[in-house]
């Protein structure tokens, strides 16, 4: 009986994930996403699992009167919480910070398409603006103590070549943003 219940819940979650997004209440869809996406998401090309090939991470550092901080990875503590409890609030911050990382990564590519981007071109990117807001609110340093800050997107690209798993890394720092003194 328990096994039947597990199968019914699993396949019910799949049905909600595939067909219930516009019909069912948001809390039900959110719980279903947290169950399905990490383990069972597929792109349906030959029904093969679609693992992440690129992982973008939001990094930042701040300059105060004592100098530059080390690069900080704000996502790591939420990632650990997300892994230990898929339904906890750490999952929400994990998703938000990964969204910032994706926006910074995409913004860096967009800026390079401009040819010779000026610093203001970088600072007008939506990802930069959201990252700036995060730093001012969550860095643990008062806004009036921050002389400058810098953000960047660190990317791990995973691939398979000749049957061997490989990885390349890319760090795309944005220009340093000076704050008004």
C-alpha positions, 0 to 999 in steps of 0.5 A: 500500500505504501509503495502504491501511495509513493508511485501515485504521489510521484506521478501526480507531482509529474502531472502537476509539473507538466500540466497544472501550472496555469490551473492549480494554486501557486503553492502547489506548483511551487512544492511540485517544482521543488520536488521535480526539478532537482531530480527529474527535470528533462528536456524531452529530447529522447527523454534524456535527463538534462543536467546543468552544463553551466553553473553561474555563481555571483561573486562580489567584493567591497572596498572600505577604508581598510582595503578590499575584502576577499571575493565573497560567494553569498550563494554557498550557505543557501546552497548547503541549506537547499541541499539539506532541505529542499522545502526550506527558505534557503531554496528561495534565496538560492534561486534568487542569487542564482538568478543574479548570477545568470543575469550577470553572466548574460549582461557580461556577454551583452556588454561585449557585443557593444564593442568597447563598452564604457563602465556605465554600460556595465552599471546599467545592466539589470543584473548589476543593479540587482547585485548592487542592491544585494550588496548594500543590503546583505554584505554586512558592511554599512553603505556609508562605509563602502568606498567601492564594490565589484561584482562578477560571474564565475562560471563552471562549464561541464562537458563530456569529451571522448567519454571523459567529464571535463570542466572549464572555468570562466570569471567575468568581473564587472568594472569597479563601481565607486560609491559617492563619498 
